[in-house]
Amino acid sequence: MNTHAWFDAIGWSGAAALLVAYAMVSFRKLEGDSIPYQFLNVVGSFLLAVNTISYGAYPSSFVNVIWIGIAVFSIATRKRLASR
């Protein structure tokens, strides 16, 4: 498999992770502030960021990096509140 195909597979996997996360919240299988939901956001956004960087789509890369930051912040906040 060539490099182009690998980056496409990575991107599609990231898109799938984000869609699964959104569907799980929409169908009330996960809470929007839950760690599993945010973890899916981190993984999906990371994979999409890898894909978009490889294609030079920097605005999309920027959005995905911010998306990761929001999800990581949410996980950290939830863990900090749970430890109190």
Backbone as JSON, one array per atom type, in Angstrom:
{
  "sequence": "MNTHAWFDAIGWSGAAALLVAYAMVSFRKLEGDSIPYQFLNVVGSFLLAVNTISYGAYPSSFVNVIWIGIAVFSIATRKRLASR",
  "N": [[0.87, -1.19, 0.0], [0.62, 2.17, -0.88], [1.95, 5.35, 0.33], [0.06, 7.41, 0.08], [-2.38, 6.01, 0.15], [-2.28, 5.01, 2.75], [-2.45, 7.36, 4.31], [-4.99, 8.15, 3.53], [-6.52, 6.04, 4.6], [-6.01, 6.46, 7.32], [-7.23, 8.96, 7.65], [-9.93, 8.32, 7.01], [-10.46, 6.56, 9.12], [-10.28, 8.29, 11.3], [-12.41, 10.02, 10.72], [-14.5, 8.19, 10.97], [-14.32, 7.58, 13.72], [-15.03, 10.06, 14.88], [-17.64, 10.32, 13.9], [-18.87, 8.08, 15.08], [-18.64, 8.83, 17.77], [-20.29, 11.13, 17.79], [-22.76, 9.99, 17.04], [-23.18, 8.26, 19.2], [-23.58, 10.03, 21.32], [-25.81, 11.39, 20.35], [-27.72, 9.37, 20.3], [-27.95, 8.9, 22.93], [-26.23, 7.1, 24.21], [-23.82, 7.68, 25.21], [-22.61, 10.24, 27.37], [-22.13, 13.7, 26.7], [-19.99, 14.85, 28.07], [-18.51, 12.75, 28.89], [-15.7, 10.57, 29.51], [-15.19, 8.41, 27.64], [-16.48, 9.45, 25.3], [-15.06, 11.84, 24.86], [-12.54, 10.75, 24.51], [-12.88, 9.37, 22.09], [-13.17, 11.62, 20.49], [-10.6, 12.76, 20.71], [-8.98, 10.75, 19.53], [-10.16, 10.51, 16.96], [-9.88, 13.15, 15.96], [-7.11, 13.43, 16.05], [-6.27, 11.51, 14.16], [-7.51, 12.55, 11.86], [-6.15, 14.98, 11.77], [-3.54, 14.15, 11.2], [-3.99, 13.16, 8.63], [-4.9, 15.5, 7.25], [-2.72, 17.22, 7.52], [-0.86, 15.83, 6.04], [-1.8, 16.29, 3.49], [-1.58, 18.97, 3.29], [-3.67, 20.57, 4.1], [-4.1, 22.89, 5.93], [-5.95, 24.62, 7.36], [-7.98, 22.8, 8.12], [-6.42, 21.07, 9.6], [-5.72, 22.74, 11.72], [-8.25, 23.13, 12.95], [-8.73, 20.51, 13.82], [-6.61, 20.11, 15.64], [-7.27, 22.0, 17.59], [-9.71, 20.88, 18.37], [-8.79, 18.52, 19.55], [-7.44, 19.67, 21.73], [-9.61, 20.78, 23.18], [-11.01, 18.46, 23.87], [-9.09, 17.08, 25.42], [-8.77, 18.92, 27.51], [-11.36, 18.78, 28.57], [-11.4, 16.1, 29.48], [-9.37, 16.21, 31.42], [-10.45, 18.09, 33.19], [-12.75, 16.73, 34.05], [-11.61, 14.5, 35.31], [-10.21, 15.81, 37.34], [-12.31, 16.91, 38.83], [-13.58, 14.57, 39.62], [-11.77, 13.5, 41.39], [-12.01, 14.93, 43.66]],
  "CA": [[0.0, 0.0, 0.0], [1.46, 3.37, -0.94], [1.78, 6.34, 1.4], [-1.21, 8.11, -0.15], [-3.46, 5.15, 0.63], [-2.19, 4.96, 4.22], [-3.0, 8.61, 4.85], [-6.44, 8.1, 3.32], [-7.07, 5.11, 5.6], [-5.93, 7.15, 8.61], [-8.28, 9.98, 7.64], [-11.25, 7.69, 7.11], [-10.6, 6.03, 10.48], [-10.56, 9.45, 12.15], [-13.79, 10.45, 10.44], [-15.4, 7.19, 11.56], [-14.31, 7.75, 15.18], [-15.82, 11.25, 15.22], [-19.05, 10.03, 13.63], [-19.33, 7.17, 16.13], [-18.8, 9.64, 18.99], [-21.48, 11.97, 17.63], [-23.94, 9.12, 17.06], [-23.37, 7.74, 20.56], [-24.19, 11.11, 22.12], [-27.13, 11.67, 19.79], [-28.63, 8.29, 20.69], [-27.88, 8.84, 24.39], [-25.43, 5.95, 24.66], [-22.73, 8.32, 25.93], [-22.81, 11.63, 27.74], [-21.23, 14.59, 25.99], [-18.8, 15.17, 28.85], [-17.91, 11.5, 29.37], [-14.34, 10.29, 29.05], [-15.2, 7.67, 26.36], [-16.84, 10.35, 24.21], [-13.93, 12.75, 24.62], [-11.44, 9.95, 23.98], [-13.16, 9.2, 20.66], [-12.87, 12.91, 19.85], [-9.14, 12.9, 20.63], [-8.46, 9.8, 18.54], [-10.65, 10.89, 15.63], [-9.27, 14.41, 15.54], [-5.69, 13.19, 15.81], [-6.14, 10.82, 12.88], [-7.83, 13.5, 10.8], [-5.07, 15.97, 11.7], [-2.45, 13.5, 10.46], [-4.41, 13.13, 7.23], [-4.96, 16.84, 6.66], [-1.35, 17.74, 7.44], [-0.18, 15.15, 4.91], [-2.29, 16.89, 2.26], [-1.38, 20.41, 3.34], [-4.94, 21.25, 4.38], [-3.79, 23.42, 7.25], [-7.12, 25.08, 8.14], [-8.6, 21.62, 8.73], [-5.48, 20.6, 10.64], [-5.88, 23.66, 12.85], [-9.51, 22.8, 13.63], [-8.58, 19.23, 14.51], [-5.72, 20.3, 16.8], [-8.09, 22.68, 18.62], [-10.68, 19.88, 18.82], [-8.04, 17.67, 20.49], [-7.22, 20.45, 22.96], [-10.87, 20.88, 23.91], [-11.31, 17.14, 24.43], [-8.12, 16.81, 26.49], [-9.15, 19.79, 28.62], [-12.57, 18.22, 29.17], [-11.02, 14.89, 30.24], [-8.6, 16.64, 32.61], [-11.39, 18.73, 34.12], [-13.61, 15.69, 34.61], [-10.8, 13.71, 36.24], [-9.91, 16.64, 38.51], [-13.53, 17.02, 39.62], [-13.87, 13.25, 40.19], [-10.82, 13.2, 42.46], [-12.31, 15.74, 44.85]],
  "C": [[0.9, 1.23, 0.0], [1.1, 4.35, 0.18], [0.45, 7.07, 1.29], [-2.38, 7.3, 0.41], [-3.46, 5.04, 2.15], [-2.8, 6.22, 4.84], [-4.51, 8.7, 4.64], [-7.11, 7.2, 4.35], [-7.07, 5.74, 6.99], [-7.04, 8.19, 8.71], [-9.67, 9.39, 7.77], [-11.49, 7.11, 8.5], [-10.93, 7.16, 11.46], [-11.98, 9.94, 11.97], [-14.78, 9.48, 11.07], [-15.47, 7.34, 13.08], [-15.15, 8.95, 15.6], [-17.31, 11.01, 14.97], [-19.65, 9.07, 14.66], [-19.57, 7.96, 17.42], [-20.07, 10.47, 18.92], [-22.76, 11.14, 17.69], [-24.22, 8.62, 18.47], [-23.98, 8.8, 21.48], [-25.61, 11.38, 21.64], [-28.16, 10.63, 20.19], [-28.57, 7.98, 22.18], [-27.23, 7.56, 24.92], [-24.22, 6.44, 25.45], [-23.15, 9.73, 26.29], [-21.75, 12.49, 27.04], [-19.97, 14.96, 26.75], [-18.11, 13.92, 29.38], [-16.51, 11.3, 28.79], [-14.35, 9.45, 27.77], [-15.53, 8.55, 25.15], [-15.66, 11.25, 23.86], [-12.72, 11.99, 24.06], [-11.64, 9.68, 22.48], [-12.87, 10.48, 19.89], [-11.36, 13.11, 19.69], [-8.58, 12.01, 19.53], [-8.88, 10.22, 17.13], [-9.99, 12.15, 15.11], [-7.78, 14.25, 15.26], [-5.48, 12.53, 14.44], [-6.47, 11.74, 11.71], [-6.75, 14.57, 10.67], [-3.88, 15.4, 10.94], [-2.77, 13.51, 8.97], [-4.34, 14.51, 6.59], [-3.58, 17.49, 6.57], [-0.63, 17.12, 6.24], [-0.6, 15.73, 3.56], [-2.13, 18.41, 2.23], [-2.65, 21.2, 3.55], [-4.88, 21.82, 5.8], [-4.97, 24.02, 8.01], [-7.84, 23.91, 8.83], [-7.72, 21.04, 9.82], [-5.63, 21.43, 11.9], [-7.14, 23.32, 13.64], [-9.37, 21.5, 14.41], [-7.66, 19.32, 15.72], [-6.48, 21.0, 17.93], [-9.1, 21.71, 19.21], [-10.02, 18.93, 19.83], [-7.85, 18.4, 21.81], [-8.48, 20.56, 23.81], [-11.19, 19.55, 24.59], [-10.37, 16.8, 25.58], [-8.44, 17.66, 27.72], [-10.39, 19.25, 29.34], [-12.26, 16.97, 30.01], [-10.3, 15.28, 31.52], [-9.52, 17.26, 33.65], [-12.26, 17.69, 34.82], [-12.84, 14.85, 35.64], [-10.5, 14.5, 37.51], [-11.14, 16.75, 39.41], [-13.87, 15.69, 40.28], [-12.95, 12.92, 41.37], [-11.09, 14.02, 43.73], [-13.17, 15.01, 45.82]]
}
